[in-house]
Structure formats: structure tokens, C-alpha cells
């Protein structure tokens, strides 16, 4: 029974921490009310031994007497009374006050002192409940410090809330997520983590000038070097950039399952996924309504597909890492003896996307009528030379894009099996005409904003 | 110390070691209506004029019925009041009555025509200043599709009038071409549905309902007397901010209060009666947002290709809100209305905050495309629905804030009452309250009178009951900002009685 005293002594006196009843209840897995009592008894016990070592805060809950409405206060606890009268501006209603006060403020009241503290018991006409909120080794100057402890509670909150005395609600319902034993909230994390490298990779010729320089060098060296050289690198990059979008493409292209009615029942979460499918392919509205959905989509895949995707994803990530490493030598590579190295370095996996010719545009994935990928563009670049003149240079470069699906895509589609798979079956597309107008080289909003 | 011993829920004692009851929260009967939901693919090509026309045609029949009833036998100076079909039909010197839309001509009111003529294309920031000028320069005019006439007379001083409300006026046109108003009628409260009009009452638990007041008894004499006997908690202006809100502790206490962890077993039992939380706007605070200075914004433009620019956008407020919601959701269902500062569209009706804002809480939202309401229901502002059988109309407060600018008074409840009597919850849209240009329907017209009308983000708490001629009874609640007052409102879902809880520290 004295375990808690030991725990509290260590936490408060040794580690110099503030302990709230919630923290204690989570830490010791006891009911919050028990925790409140423990705090009280520890406080009393410790301060009897050595007065002034512990400082408590208290919660007082009750109705306060108000100067004007004092007489109503008691009767007004029945909410009916307020119904009867119509005050000109507002009805008077019963007000309960929950206040957090420090020990000093409370004591100021309990001990006979002429001047009552502002937030103390005498302000209350009726106190419904009172308990210890927290214990600290020092008087808390600013009670807001307690928010930090509240954050720690949040981290500890994995324990069963029933033990702690949170009011249970049997009606609470969550969206079912298929085949995810891990908590749903953690699920998206790994995906997001995989994003940053992709991002860096996909960024067309990075904005920093230093990074800009080596690239053209390697590009211009390409013609003289064996023709193969730029291609593996490019295709690697392509795969790299496709990593995340492919996942979406896969998910979006998933065949719809026969849909049952309820989302509540754990057996038919496919309903939700079906519904989301519908929406995703239906319209990509500009208010961002659907953009987030593919994330959820991923979770609805069935086990085998997910496994396959995971494998591929892992492969891709590995490839990306390799290509990352590879890029460093490539950037500095001016001499031909680097080339053999380059030819060796492509991992044995390029089979999934076998192609030798260099396409003007590579689609790495489609999701719900939006194509993502990279394309080759000639970019104009203006630099100031050492004399202060502006020099315009044309440089080839890769640029990632994502746009509405154009009808000229299908012939290209065979380049990538994903594209074929995700080809949405005969859905009406509003943007088709518009997209058709956009040639391969333009039409992407990103190209408009990218550095000239 | 004697005082302490009298406190019933005194937990200042040594651990008793007795097992605590497991509390279970009262169920909430909840049917949201999607009256204010906009199409995902919406066009902004339309003109706003249609809204006024729609509003007038929708409200006019009821208004004229009421007006002709009232003024049928009105004879002033041997002259009976004649109905004028249109504003243009008013003859000088004849006593007549006419209905139309009020337009307030105010010098301080923003005017799109002025902006256009002065070549200003950037919308002015929304300020809290009043349009109302005390010097009497503001002109009240009445217009319909035919024309416009200025209203004068002392009678106007007694009523709240704003642009866009539909009224009928009786009077005579004077020599200046102005209408001297003798009397004025509002459409008054629309018909009120019975309790449990849409949803089904839950199976009775054999509770006695003897504590009902007279009003309520009249009101729902044949409605089934069931229900959970719970309470609805309403809060607005939680104001989560990025830089450690000054009321962070109050928010924590609120969380503990709603979770039922604070207080003593008896009080906790009462807390378990709170069956639903309505958050009426401004969950996120704008105040401490740093203005983006030009220089850094320019530098960062090309790095914003994906995601957001962390130098100009702080995700922390929404993360904190998400944590708050996700902590509460396992125990209490939440209806979340957006407000002026929330990440939703600015124009009325504000569309639901997208669940993607809440990575932790989104599992509780309804799947997209499903018709069921989510456990966390992110809804429109204004929002209409049925909670425990009562028709509830809630807004994030912009409608009343905007009306407030038109009038000299501070009586927020009076303005709320006026919107009910006008049968229009946002009359100043689209004039000064930004609104979607509706083409086929003006959703702001109240077809059915709510039982509970709540408006969030108000400067102070207020509540009253208004009654209509048809025995409609509406409970009005002005919900104060939690960040400013620390107050939350509890509404008894059986009686619609109101109480509030104030959370303070210090």
C-alpha cells in the first residue's frame, strides 16, 4: 500500500517533478479517484514529517455566490427556474465553477485570516467537490506549468482508460481499418517517413546553385559517354520518384469488392474502401477533399497485395538509396573511367520496367485520374556571369509532374504496367478536353512556378 | 476546517481502497441534417442577386399573410391600409402596406461598388468595427424587384433591421418620396416541428418526467416522453494556438472535466450524463499567427513545392486540437462546427473542416460518401440537426457578429431572436457576410423553427427563451469563447434548461 508513497517520493522529492492525479493514476494504473486520495495522503504524511516540502494544488467545484444574483443561486440549481423568467437580456442560469487553486490560496481561507483570497472557498456558496490536483516540491508560481505534466499524461495514456476511471461510452464507433493490427493512428507514419527521400529525389534540379552546376555537367557529358549511362540513372530516379505514387496508384486501381452495408461491422470494411474508391475516381475536387483519401485507401488493401506492395516498396527504397549513393560520383564524374562503375552499379532489379530508349516522359503512377511522373524538359536558366551580364542557357532536365490524365496516354501506357493497371475503366472525365490541350512539355502548373 | 467537512465530494482523505464504479456515458440521439452542405463541385460564376430574390419569394407569402391579417382592418384617418403589390406601386399620400427586402445604406459599410470604382481589388480585412453610425446618417430602405423606397419614422428605432431581412411595412409616402412607417411586421417564427420529428426516440428507461415545466408540457404534449435525460455540452472558441496558449491549463481542465476524471464520484456520475459535445467554432486561434514578412516569403517560394512552408505555417494548433479531440472521442461524441478562424472556407455556409486535419481523430469520422454521421461529426456552419429529438440550429457566430455591426445595441440575444423572427439565420449574407452565391435555394431561410438555437464565439454568455404566436418555443444560447471566459454551457436534453460551468485557475 505504501508503494505509491515510495513512487511519489521518488518522483517529486528526488526527481523534482510535478505529479498530477492523472499522471499518478496512469503511472500506477489506479483509478483517478484513488490517485487523488493518494496524493492527499502523501501530502499530509510528508508535510507532517517535514512541513513545507510539498506544495499542492486543489480543484474546487461548486457554485459561487455572486454579488448580484446571490439569492437566486441556490434555487437556480434547478434549471427549470430559469425557464420561467425572462430577463431583458439574458436568463440567469446556475453556474458551477471549477477552479484550480494553489495550496496557499486555499490555506489563506482555511486559516482564519481577515482577507480572503480571490479564488478561495469563501467565494463558494456551495462546494460540491474538492480534491488534490497536483503535488510539487515547490510552490507553483504559474499554474500553467501543469500543462507540461498534462502532456506527459498524454504519452502515458496507452493504459486502459477504464482502469483510470474515464467515463466509458459503449456507443463509440470508429472507422474500421482493414487488416491492420497496429493502431490505426500509427499506420500512416511509415508511409510518410518514406516520403522525404522521394521528395528530394523528385525535385527537379535543386534550387541551390551549387547543386545546379554539377548536373548539367553530367548531362552534357552524357552524349560522349556510352549511351546507356544516363538511362539507368534516369530510370532509377524514375523508380525512386514513383515509390510513393505507385503505392497510391496500386490502391486506387484496386478492384472494388462487393460492398456490404454497414461500416460498423468489422467484417465489411470493404464498404468504406469501395466508397472511397468511388469518390477518388469520381472527381478530384480542388478543395482538397479527396487528396488525402489515397492514404486511407492503402489501408484497405488485402493482405497479399499489401505484402507484394511492401516488398516492392522495400526494393524501391533500396534502389533509391543506391541511386542516392550513385549520384554523388555521377555528379563529379567528368572522366570516362567512372562509366564502368556506373554500369555495374544498377541493381539487378530493373526488370520491372525494362526499356532502353529514353522517353520524353515517364509516368510513374496514376491515381484516380491524376498522372504523376517525370518528364524531360528543356529549361531556360538565367545566370549572371562574372561581368554582370545575364546569360541565358538552355539545359535539359527532369521535372516531376502530376496532371489530369490525357487521352494521349494509352499508347505510352505499355511502358509501365502500373499505368495499364490503374487505367480507370471508362469513367467520365470532365478535364479530358482540357488535358488534351496540354502537350507533353507544358500544362503542368508546377512547371509554371519552377525556376526559370 | 469545519467547512471542509461539510463538502460532500471531499476526496481529501486517505485512500479508501474501495472499488470505484465504472461509469457509462448516456447515449446521444443524433441526426444531422445537411441543409447547408454545398456540392463538392461548385461554381462561383453566379450573381448574388438571386439570393435576395429567392429569399423574398420564399418568405413573402408567409409575411403577407401575417401582415394582411394584422392590417386588414387598420384605418388611420378614415383611410384603410391598402396593400401595394410592389414598392413602385406606392402612391404618395395613400396609406398602404408593402413587403420587401431591407437594405441599409450606411456610409461605414463596405461597398463593393465603391471598391470597384476606386479600383480596389483586394478585399479589406474583416474588422470588428461597426457599420452603424450614431449620427443618423444611416438610411433604411425597402426594396423589391421593382424599386427601392427609403423608410423613415420613429418606429424604426425600436426594431433591429439589417440588410437582407424581409419585412412588411405600413405607412404613407411623404412629400420627399419617403415612406413614413407606422407599423412594421416580421415574418415571425416559422412553424416548429415536434420533438422527435426526424429521429426515433430511444426506448424509454422508465424515467419520470415530472420535472417538466409548463412551457415544455404544452410544447410536446403528444410527443413521446422518452430520451436519455442527458446533457449536451456546448463550447466555442477553444482557441488552440501555436505558441502555448495562455489558457492551456483551462483546456486541460476542460478535458478532464469532460472525460469525467476530475471531481468526486458523485459529480462524476453527473458528468456521465453529458452525452454530446458541440464545438461551435474557433477551435483554433488566429491571434498569435506570425505575419509572413515579404522577404522570407519570397525566398521560400520555390521550396514550397510539396507540403507547407514551415516558416509561414504552424501545424501545432491543429495538432493540439487533434490531440484534444482524440482524447475525448473514446468517451463522448463530438459535433464540430467551423468558425471564422478555423481551417475551413471563409464564406457562409462554411463547409466541414476536413478530417485530414485530424490524423488522430479521423478514425472516428464518418467514411467519405457514407450517409451515416460520424462519431466525430465535422459539420457545416451554420448547422442544423436533431439532438435527442430537439431541432438544433447552431452557428459559429459570424452571422450574429455581422448583424452586430449594423445596430447600435449590444444585445446579442436580441439579434438572435431577430434572426428567428426574420426567418433568416444569416440575412446579411451576401451583402457584408461573405456567402456562396446560391442559385436555386437560399438555405439561410428558416423553414422550420429550431427548439435550440445556439451561436458560438460570442463575447459573453446569454440565454433566453422566446415564444412565437403558434406556441413555438425557442431556447436561444449565446455561447461565449472558452479562451476568453473559460465557460462551457450545459443544456439539459430533456428540458432544454441551461446551466454553465466556468473553469478558472489561479
HADDOCK unambig.tbl for C-alpha pairs under 7 A between the chains (distance, minus, plus):
assign (segid A and resid 32 and name CA) (segid B and resid 261 and name CA) 6.24 0.50 0.50
assign (segid A and resid 33 and name CA) (segid B and resid 264 and name CA) 6.85 0.50 0.50
assign (segid A and resid 34 and name CA) (segid B and resid 15 and name CA) 5.90 0.50 0.50
assign (segid A and resid 36 and name CA) (segid B and resid 11 and name CA) 6.75 0.50 0.50
assign (segid A and resid 37 and name CA) (segid B and resid 11 and name CA) 5.90 0.50 0.50
assign (segid A and resid 37 and name CA) (segid B and resid 12 and name CA) 6.18 0.50 0.50
assign (segid A and resid 37 and name CA) (segid B and resid 13 and name CA) 5.64 0.50 0.50
assign (segid A and resid 37 and name CA) (segid B and resid 14 and name CA) 5.37 0.50 0.50
assign (segid A and resid 37 and name CA) (segid B and resid 15 and name CA) 4.90 0.50 0.50
assign (segid A and resid 38 and name CA) (segid B and resid 14 and name CA) 6.46 0.50 0.50
assign (segid A and resid 38 and name CA) (segid B and resid 15 and name CA) 5.71 0.50 0.50
assign (segid A and resid 40 and name CA) (segid B and resid 12 and name CA) 5.73 0.50 0.50
assign (segid A and resid 40 and name CA) (segid B and resid 13 and name CA) 6.37 0.50 0.50
assign (segid A and resid 40 and name CA) (segid B and resid 14 and name CA) 6.74 0.50 0.50
assign (segid A and resid 41 and name CA) (segid B and resid 13 and name CA) 6.47 0.50 0.50
assign (segid A and resid 41 and name CA) (segid B and resid 14 and name CA) 5.01 0.50 0.50
assign (segid A and resid 79 and name CA) (segid B and resid 497 and name CA) 5.06 0.50 0.50
assign (segid A and resid 79 and name CA) (segid B and resid 498 and name CA) 6.13 0.50 0.50
assign (segid A and resid 79 and name CA) (segid B and resid 499 and name CA) 6.71 0.50 0.50
assign (segid A and resid 80 and name CA) (segid B and resid 213 and name CA) 6.45 0.50 0.50
assign (segid A and resid 80 and name CA) (segid B and resid 497 and name CA) 6.05 0.50 0.50
assign (segid A and resid 83 and name CA) (segid B and resid 497 and name CA) 6.73 0.50 0.50
assign (segid A and resid 86 and name CA) (segid B and resid 464 and name CA) 6.52 0.50 0.50
assign (segid A and resid 89 and name CA) (segid B and resid 411 and name CA) 6.59 0.50 0.50
assign (segid A and resid 89 and name CA) (segid B and resid 413 and name CA) 6.70 0.50 0.50
assign (segid A and resid 90 and name CA) (segid B and resid 462 and name CA) 4.93 0.50 0.50
assign (segid A and resid 90 and name CA) (segid B and resid 463 and name CA) 5.01 0.50 0.50
assign (segid A and resid 90 and name CA) (segid B and resid 464 and name CA) 5.46 0.50 0.50
assign (segid A and resid 91 and name CA) (segid B and resid 462 and name CA) 6.86 0.50 0.50
assign (segid A and resid 91 and name CA) (segid B and resid 463 and name CA) 5.46 0.50 0.50
assign (segid A and resid 91 and name CA) (segid B and resid 464 and name CA) 5.24 0.50 0.50
assign (segid A and resid 93 and name CA) (segid B and resid 498 and name CA) 6.36 0.50 0.50
assign (segid A and resid 93 and name CA) (segid B and resid 499 and name CA) 5.31 0.50 0.50
assign (segid A and resid 94 and name CA) (segid B and resid 499 and name CA) 5.07 0.50 0.50
assign (segid A and resid 94 and name CA) (segid B and resid 500 and name CA) 6.47 0.50 0.50
assign (segid A and resid 95 and name CA) (segid B and resid 499 and name CA) 5.88 0.50 0.50
assign (segid A and resid 95 and name CA) (segid B and resid 500 and name CA) 4.84 0.50 0.50
assign (segid A and resid 95 and name CA) (segid B and resid 501 and name CA) 5.49 0.50 0.50
assign (segid A and resid 95 and name CA) (segid B and resid 502 and name CA) 6.98 0.50 0.50
assign (segid A and resid 96 and name CA) (segid B and resid 500 and name CA) 6.25 0.50 0.50
assign (segid A and resid 96 and name CA) (segid B and resid 501 and name CA) 4.59 0.50 0.50
assign (segid A and resid 96 and name CA) (segid B and resid 502 and name CA) 6.13 0.50 0.50
assign (segid A and resid 97 and name CA) (segid B and resid 501 and name CA) 5.45 0.50 0.50
assign (segid A and resid 97 and name CA) (segid B and resid 502 and name CA) 4.57 0.50 0.50
assign (segid A and resid 97 and name CA) (segid B and resid 503 and name CA) 5.84 0.50 0.50
assign (segid A and resid 98 and name CA) (segid B and resid 502 and name CA) 5.96 0.50 0.50
assign (segid A and resid 98 and name CA) (segid B and resid 503 and name CA) 4.73 0.50 0.50
assign (segid A and resid 98 and name CA) (segid B and resid 504 and name CA) 6.25 0.50 0.50
assign (segid A and resid 99 and name CA) (segid B and resid 503 and name CA) 5.57 0.50 0.50
assign (segid A and resid 99 and name CA) (segid B and resid 504 and name CA) 4.56 0.50 0.50
assign (segid A and resid 99 and name CA) (segid B and resid 505 and name CA) 5.23 0.50 0.50
assign (segid A and resid 100 and name CA) (segid B and resid 504 and name CA) 6.37 0.50 0.50
assign (segid A and resid 100 and name CA) (segid B and resid 505 and name CA) 4.54 0.50 0.50
assign (segid A and resid 100 and name CA) (segid B and resid 506 and name CA) 5.99 0.50 0.50
assign (segid A and resid 101 and name CA) (segid B and resid 505 and name CA) 6.09 0.50 0.50
assign (segid A and resid 101 and name CA) (segid B and resid 506 and name CA) 5.08 0.50 0.50
assign (segid A and resid 102 and name CA) (segid B and resid 506 and name CA) 6.89 0.50 0.50
assign (segid A and resid 110 and name CA) (segid B and resid 1 and name CA) 5.99 0.50 0.50
assign (segid A and resid 119 and name CA) (segid B and resid 506 and name CA) 6.84 0.50 0.50
assign (segid A and resid 127 and name CA) (segid B and resid 7 and name CA) 6.00 0.50 0.50
assign (segid A and resid 128 and name CA) (segid B and resid 7 and name CA) 6.13 0.50 0.50
assign (segid A and resid 128 and name CA) (segid B and resid 8 and name CA) 6.08 0.50 0.50
assign (segid A and resid 128 and name CA) (segid B and resid 9 and name CA) 5.76 0.50 0.50
assign (segid A and resid 129 and name CA) (segid B and resid 7 and name CA) 6.35 0.50 0.50
assign (segid A and resid 129 and name CA) (segid B and resid 8 and name CA) 6.40 0.50 0.50
assign (segid A and resid 129 and name CA) (segid B and resid 9 and name CA) 4.09 0.50 0.50
assign (segid A and resid 129 and name CA) (segid B and resid 10 and name CA) 5.41 0.50 0.50
assign (segid A and resid 129 and name CA) (segid B and resid 263 and name CA) 5.93 0.50 0.50
assign (segid A and resid 129 and name CA) (segid B and resid 264 and name CA) 5.95 0.50 0.50
assign (segid A and resid 130 and name CA) (segid B and resid 9 and name CA) 6.35 0.50 0.50
assign (segid A and resid 130 and name CA) (segid B and resid 10 and name CA) 5.20 0.50 0.50
assign (segid A and resid 130 and name CA) (segid B and resid 11 and name CA) 6.21 0.50 0.50
assign (segid A and resid 130 and name CA) (segid B and resid 263 and name CA) 6.69 0.50 0.50
assign (segid A and resid 131 and name CA) (segid B and resid 10 and name CA) 6.40 0.50 0.50
assign (segid A and resid 131 and name CA) (segid B and resid 11 and name CA) 4.97 0.50 0.50
assign (segid A and resid 131 and name CA) (segid B and resid 12 and name CA) 5.67 0.50 0.50
assign (segid A and resid 131 and name CA) (segid B and resid 263 and name CA) 6.82 0.50 0.50
assign (segid A and resid 132 and name CA) (segid B and resid 12 and name CA) 6.97 0.50 0.50
assign (segid A and resid 143 and name CA) (segid B and resid 506 and name CA) 6.76 0.50 0.50
assign (segid A and resid 144 and name CA) (segid B and resid 248 and name CA) 6.79 0.50 0.50
assign (segid A and resid 144 and name CA) (segid B and resid 249 and name CA) 5.45 0.50 0.50
assign (segid A and resid 146 and name CA) (segid B and resid 249 and name CA) 6.72 0.50 0.50
assign (segid A and resid 147 and name CA) (segid B and resid 248 and name CA) 6.33 0.50 0.50
assign (segid A and resid 147 and name CA) (segid B and resid 249 and name CA) 5.37 0.50 0.50
assign (segid A and resid 165 and name CA) (segid B and resid 22 and name CA) 6.70 0.50 0.50
assign (segid A and resid 165 and name CA) (segid B and resid 261 and name CA) 6.33 0.50 0.50
assign (segid A and resid 166 and name CA) (segid B and resid 259 and name CA) 5.54 0.50 0.50
assign (segid A and resid 166 and name CA) (segid B and resid 260 and name CA) 5.60 0.50 0.50
assign (segid A and resid 166 and name CA) (segid B and resid 261 and name CA) 5.69 0.50 0.50
assign (segid A and resid 167 and name CA) (segid B and resid 23 and name CA) 5.09 0.50 0.50
assign (segid A and resid 167 and name CA) (segid B and resid 24 and name CA) 5.48 0.50 0.50
assign (segid A and resid 167 and name CA) (segid B and resid 25 and name CA) 6.03 0.50 0.50
assign (segid A and resid 167 and name CA) (segid B and resid 259 and name CA) 6.08 0.50 0.50
assign (segid A and resid 167 and name CA) (segid B and resid 260 and name CA) 5.66 0.50 0.50
assign (segid A and resid 167 and name CA) (segid B and resid 272 and name CA) 6.26 0.50 0.50
assign (segid A and resid 167 and name CA) (segid B and resid 331 and name CA) 6.08 0.50 0.50
assign (segid A and resid 168 and name CA) (segid B and resid 23 and name CA) 6.13 0.50 0.50
assign (segid A and resid 168 and name CA) (segid B and resid 24 and name CA) 4.76 0.50 0.50
assign (segid A and resid 168 and name CA) (segid B and resid 25 and name CA) 5.93 0.50 0.50
assign (segid A and resid 168 and name CA) (segid B and resid 331 and name CA) 5.40 0.50 0.50
assign (segid A and resid 169 and name CA) (segid B and resid 24 and name CA) 5.65 0.50 0.50
assign (segid A and resid 169 and name CA) (segid B and resid 25 and name CA) 5.13 0.50 0.50
assign (segid A and resid 169 and name CA) (segid B and resid 330 and name CA) 6.79 0.50 0.50
assign (segid A and resid 169 and name CA) (segid B and resid 331 and name CA) 4.85 0.50 0.50
assign (segid A and resid 169 and name CA) (segid B and resid 332 and name CA) 6.74 0.50 0.50
assign (segid A and resid 172 and name CA) (segid B and resid 330 and name CA) 6.03 0.50 0.50
assign (segid A and resid 172 and name CA) (segid B and resid 331 and name CA) 6.87 0.50 0.50
assign (segid A and resid 172 and name CA) (segid B and resid 375 and name CA) 6.63 0.50 0.50
assign (segid A and resid 173 and name CA) (segid B and resid 364 and name CA) 6.43 0.50 0.50
assign (segid A and resid 173 and name CA) (segid B and resid 375 and name CA) 6.19 0.50 0.50
assign (segid A and resid 174 and name CA) (segid B and resid 363 and name CA) 5.42 0.50 0.50
assign (segid A and resid 174 and name CA) (segid B and resid 364 and name CA) 4.50 0.50 0.50
assign (segid A and resid 175 and name CA) (segid B and resid 363 and name CA) 5.07 0.50 0.50
assign (segid A and resid 175 and name CA) (segid B and resid 364 and name CA) 5.85 0.50 0.50
assign (segid A and resid 175 and name CA) (segid B and resid 367 and name CA) 6.96 0.50 0.50
assign (segid A and resid 185 and name CA) (segid B and resid 359 and name CA) 6.80 0.50 0.50
assign (segid A and resid 185 and name CA) (segid B and resid 360 and name CA) 5.48 0.50 0.50
assign (segid A and resid 272 and name CA) (segid B and resid 367 and name CA) 6.14 0.50 0.50
assign (segid A and resid 275 and name CA) (segid B and resid 369 and name CA) 5.95 0.50 0.50
assign (segid A and resid 276 and name CA) (segid B and resid 368 and name CA) 6.35 0.50 0.50
assign (segid A and resid 285 and name CA) (segid B and resid 40 and name CA) 6.68 0.50 0.50
assign (segid A and resid 285 and name CA) (segid B and resid 41 and name CA) 6.55 0.50 0.50
assign (segid A and resid 292 and name CA) (segid B and resid 356 and name CA) 6.47 0.50 0.50
assign (segid A and resid 450 and name CA) (segid B and resid 302 and name CA) 6.83 0.50 0.50
